[in-house]
């Protein structure tokens, strides 16, 4: 395949589901050290997915060191794609392509009803929609941890939007908006490198929109190639080069954007132990609003992608949710 990094990635489909839920008792998920409502949902989905897809299946087992599900039949099972996709070419994991958020669970008061917004990111996730729905129901049966007790829930209704490609989403946007307002609704974890090579999370008032959109472009190409199952037709270096080309174009487009105003607040989630390498990581980021103007049209594909599936680190854990409004 003659893959083009500025056209083919926008053929990637995305689909939204809304699962309306009612609990057996009031639920309250206050943030605490290393945990948020998003991390609770992500953990519950992972456990429920394992229980739903692989119950009593001798072909399935948990990898001894990490405890992550693994599968002896990767090509025949949806679990590797839905839990933590692993690239045999790039030798790394991609973010889970099933993104969950329930805004009501971020409330400062207990609630008895909430809506799970589910984003299926790519072909494999959309093809496994029924398995995802079964997993959501299993989440309710297993319950969510809330203040040292289990709260169970049932799904009363599921709304399913059509699966649309990124291009189709972009084509629905009004032409030539005067400005764009981005609301960073859950902590946005954007990593940057210091001159000495160390990494840190951005928490300052200034908005690194150029680097953010560059990362969106790079990750979009990398994930689209993986989601297409292109295998060894594109090796690791070729994939990196294609993603880097997209990132460079996104950088150039973003440099023509003007930041009109920002209202950004730093936020610390505390320390969390990684399940993968067992290392402790401090999670820091920001929430708030930023208004953009200038030459928006060339940057709009990546702005729309950011609004649809979020950005930054740990998106599968509920971080990096972004809402976009256009001023005409």
GILIN-V969793 format. One record per residue. N is the residue number from 1. D_LAST is the distance of its C-alpha to the last C-alpha in whole Angstrom. Layout:
# GILIN-V969793
n->N d_last->D_LAST
n->N d_last->D_LAST
This chain:
# GILIN-V969793
n->1 d_last->39
n->2 d_last->37
n->3 d_last->35
n->4 d_last->31
n->5 d_last->29
n->6 d_last->26
n->7 d_last->26
n->8 d_last->29
n->9 d_last->27
n->10 d_last->24
n->11 d_last->27
n->12 d_last->27
n->13 d_last->27
n->14 d_last->26
n->15 d_last->26
n->16 d_last->26
n->17 d_last->28
n->18 d_last->28
n->19 d_last->32
n->20 d_last->33
n->21 d_last->36
n->22 d_last->38
n->23 d_last->41
n->24 d_last->44
n->25 d_last->44
n->26 d_last->41
n->27 d_last->40
n->28 d_last->39
n->29 d_last->38
n->30 d_last->38
n->31 d_last->37
n->32 d_last->40
n->33 d_last->41
n->34 d_last->40
n->35 d_last->38
n->36 d_last->35
n->37 d_last->34
n->38 d_last->33
n->39 d_last->36
n->40 d_last->38
n->41 d_last->36
n->42 d_last->36
n->43 d_last->40
n->44 d_last->41
n->45 d_last->39
n->46 d_last->41
n->47 d_last->44
n->48 d_last->43
n->49 d_last->43
n->50 d_last->46
n->51 d_last->48
n->52 d_last->46
n->53 d_last->46
n->54 d_last->50
n->55 d_last->52
n->56 d_last->56
n->57 d_last->55
n->58 d_last->57
n->59 d_last->55
n->60 d_last->53
n->61 d_last->53
n->62 d_last->52
n->63 d_last->52
n->64 d_last->55
n->65 d_last->53
n->66 d_last->50
n->67 d_last->50
n->68 d_last->47
n->69 d_last->48
n->70 d_last->49
n->71 d_last->50
n->72 d_last->53
n->73 d_last->51
n->74 d_last->47
n->75 d_last->47
n->76 d_last->48
n->77 d_last->46
n->78 d_last->42
n->79 d_last->43
n->80 d_last->43
n->81 d_last->39
n->82 d_last->38
n->83 d_last->40
n->84 d_last->39
n->85 d_last->39
n->86 d_last->42
n->87 d_last->42
n->88 d_last->45
n->89 d_last->44
n->90 d_last->42
n->91 d_last->44
n->92 d_last->42
n->93 d_last->40
n->94 d_last->36
n->95 d_last->34
n->96 d_last->35
n->97 d_last->32
n->98 d_last->32
n->99 d_last->30
n->100 d_last->30
n->101 d_last->29
n->102 d_last->29
n->103 d_last->27
n->104 d_last->30
n->105 d_last->33
n->106 d_last->31
n->107 d_last->32
n->108 d_last->34
n->109 d_last->36
n->110 d_last->38
n->111 d_last->36
n->112 d_last->38
n->113 d_last->35
n->114 d_last->32
n->115 d_last->30
n->116 d_last->30
n->117 d_last->27
n->118 d_last->29
n->119 d_last->27
n->120 d_last->29
n->121 d_last->29
n->122 d_last->30
n->123 d_last->33
n->124 d_last->36
n->125 d_last->34
n->126 d_last->33
n->127 d_last->36
n->128 d_last->38
n->129 d_last->36
n->130 d_last->39
n->131 d_last->40
n->132 d_last->37
n->133 d_last->37
n->134 d_last->41
n->135 d_last->41
n->136 d_last->38
n->137 d_last->41
n->138 d_last->43
n->139 d_last->41
n->140 d_last->42
n->141 d_last->46
n->142 d_last->46
n->143 d_last->44
n->144 d_last->42
n->145 d_last->44
n->146 d_last->43
n->147 d_last->45
n->148 d_last->48
n->149 d_last->48
n->150 d_last->47
n->151 d_last->44
n->152 d_last->44
n->153 d_last->41
n->154 d_last->41
n->155 d_last->38
n->156 d_last->38
n->157 d_last->35
n->158 d_last->33
n->159 d_last->30
n->160 d_last->29
n->161 d_last->26
n->162 d_last->26
n->163 d_last->27
n->164 d_last->24
n->165 d_last->24
n->166 d_last->21
n->167 d_last->21
n->168 d_last->20
n->169 d_last->18
n->170 d_last->16
n->171 d_last->16
n->172 d_last->14
n->173 d_last->11
n->174 d_last->8
n->175 d_last->8
n->176 d_last->7
n->177 d_last->5
n->178 d_last->5
n->179 d_last->7
n->180 d_last->9
n->181 d_last->11
n->182 d_last->15
n->183 d_last->17
n->184 d_last->21
n->185 d_last->22
n->186 d_last->26
n->187 d_last->28
n->188 d_last->27
n->189 d_last->30
n->190 d_last->29
n->191 d_last->32
n->192 d_last->33
n->193 d_last->36
n->194 d_last->38
n->195 d_last->40
n->196 d_last->43
n->197 d_last->42
n->198 d_last->41
n->199 d_last->38
n->200 d_last->36
n->201 d_last->33
n->202 d_last->30
n->203 d_last->30
n->204 d_last->29
n->205 d_last->26
n->206 d_last->25
n->207 d_last->23
n->208 d_last->24
n->209 d_last->21
n->210 d_last->23
n->211 d_last->26
n->212 d_last->24
n->213 d_last->22
n->214 d_last->25
n->215 d_last->27
n->216 d_last->24
n->217 d_last->25
n->218 d_last->29
n->219 d_last->29
n->220 d_last->27
n->221 d_last->30
n->222 d_last->33
n->223 d_last->32
n->224 d_last->31
n->225 d_last->35
n->226 d_last->36
n->227 d_last->35
n->228 d_last->36
n->229 d_last->40
n->230 d_last->40
n->231 d_last->43
n->232 d_last->45
n->233 d_last->44
n->234 d_last->41
n->235 d_last->43
n->236 d_last->42
n->237 d_last->42
n->238 d_last->40
n->239 d_last->37
n->240 d_last->37
n->241 d_last->36
n->242 d_last->34
n->243 d_last->32
n->244 d_last->32
n->245 d_last->31
n->246 d_last->28
n->247 d_last->27
n->248 d_last->28
n->249 d_last->25
n->250 d_last->23
n->251 d_last->24
n->252 d_last->24
n->253 d_last->20
n->254 d_last->20
n->255 d_last->21
n->256 d_last->19
n->257 d_last->16
n->258 d_last->16
n->259 d_last->17
n->260 d_last->15
n->261 d_last->17
n->262 d_last->19
n->263 d_last->21
n->264 d_last->24
n->265 d_last->27
n->266 d_last->30
n->267 d_last->32
n->268 d_last->35
n->269 d_last->36
n->270 d_last->40
n->271 d_last->42
n->272 d_last->42
n->273 d_last->45
n->274 d_last->43
n->275 d_last->45
n->276 d_last->45
n->277 d_last->47
n->278 d_last->48
n->279 d_last->47
n->280 d_last->45
n->281 d_last->42
n->282 d_last->40
n->283 d_last->36
n->284 d_last->34
n->285 d_last->30
n->286 d_last->27
n->287 d_last->25
n->288 d_last->22
n->289 d_last->18
n->290 d_last->16
n->291 d_last->13
n->292 d_last->13
n->293 d_last->11
n->294 d_last->13
n->295 d_last->14
n->296 d_last->12
n->297 d_last->13
n->298 d_last->16
n->299 d_last->16
n->300 d_last->14
n->301 d_last->17
n->302 d_last->19
n->303 d_last->16
n->304 d_last->16
n->305 d_last->20
n->306 d_last->20
n->307 d_last->18
n->308 d_last->20
n->309 d_last->23
n->310 d_last->23
n->311 d_last->25
n->312 d_last->28
n->313 d_last->31
n->314 d_last->33
n->315 d_last->30
n->316 d_last->32
n->317 d_last->33
n->318 d_last->30
n->319 d_last->29
n->320 d_last->26
n->321 d_last->23
n->322 d_last->20
n->323 d_last->17
n->324 d_last->13
n->325 d_last->10
n->326 d_last->6
n->327 d_last->4
n->328 d_last->0
